[in-house]
Amino acid sequence: MKEKALSTIIFLFICFIGFEYAKMYYTEKRERERITESFKASEQKLTYYKTQNGQLAAKNQTLQLRYNEVQQIFPKVLDEIRNLNIKPKHVTQYSETVVKQEKEILTKLRDSLICDTIHAKIFNYQDSFYTVKGIAVGDSQKVHISSLDSLVQVVYKGERLRPWLWFFSRRKLEQVITAKNPNSTILYNRTIQIVKK
């Protein structure tokens, strides 16, 4: 009887150790995959495509880093967060996008009088995204430009890491950014999702 109880305890102990080793193995494997995918995402350039309504959209993968990894790799990101009066440890996601706007404007100059005596030339231009007003008096010119744009950013679960495993494989976090202004070009984007332990 004692031998049977002892062998049962030894068997349970071996099962427990096997279970713990398997758990540690899969945790480390998941961590390695996260770091590998984040490294690949940091090296990836934006890919562009047309949306259904014809606008240009940019797409890239999201980095998944722990707070201490962000601290080591992107210390300027934490400075930006602190500048916003937010504690970096409370942040769950950080996104930075650089947008370039270019528009060529052609409009007519009109003669005008200021205070009934000063001769000036003025111009005005306005569309859905830009308002430009200018006045030239003598050799001086004053121009006021106002621009309006709206960025749409969506983070979603994209392609699977290993498509051949179907639903057993995790999906990569990807981000799509599009600007409403057709004259805007998205040059750069970095999104960091801060993963808790």
C-alpha positions, 0 to 999 in steps of 0.5 A: 500500500505504501509503495502504491501511494509513493508511486502515485505521489512520484507520478503526480510530482513528475506530472506537475514538473512536466506541466510547469516546464511546458508552461515555461516553454510556451511562455518563453516561446510567446515572448520570443515571438513577440520580440521577433515580430516587434523587431520585424515591425520596427524595420518595416516600411509603410505600405500604401493602398487605395481605400474604397472611396479612393483615398490613400491609406498607409499600413504597418505593423504595431510594435508590442513592447514592455515598458522597460523595453520602450525605456531602453529602445525609445527613450524619446517616446517616454520624454514625449509622454512626460511632456504631456503630463502623463506618467509613462507607466500608465500608458497602454499605447503610443502613436506617432505619425508624420504627415506632409501636405503639398498643394499648388494654388493658382488664383487671380490677383485683384487690384484694391484700395486701402483707406481710399489712397493705398493701392494693393493687390489681394488674392483669396483661395478656399476649398474644403481643406485650405483657406489662403488669403494674401495682400501685397502693398508696395514691396510687402506681401502678407499671406495667411494660410489655414489648413484642415486635415483629419487622420483616421487611425485603426489598430486591428488584428491582421494576418496570422503569424502562421496561416497554416495553423488556422485559428491556432495561430495568433494574429499580428497587430496592424495599423491603418492610417488615412488622411482625409485631405487628398494632398496629405501624404503619410511619411512615417508612423510608429505605434507602440502597444505597451504590453503588461506582464 
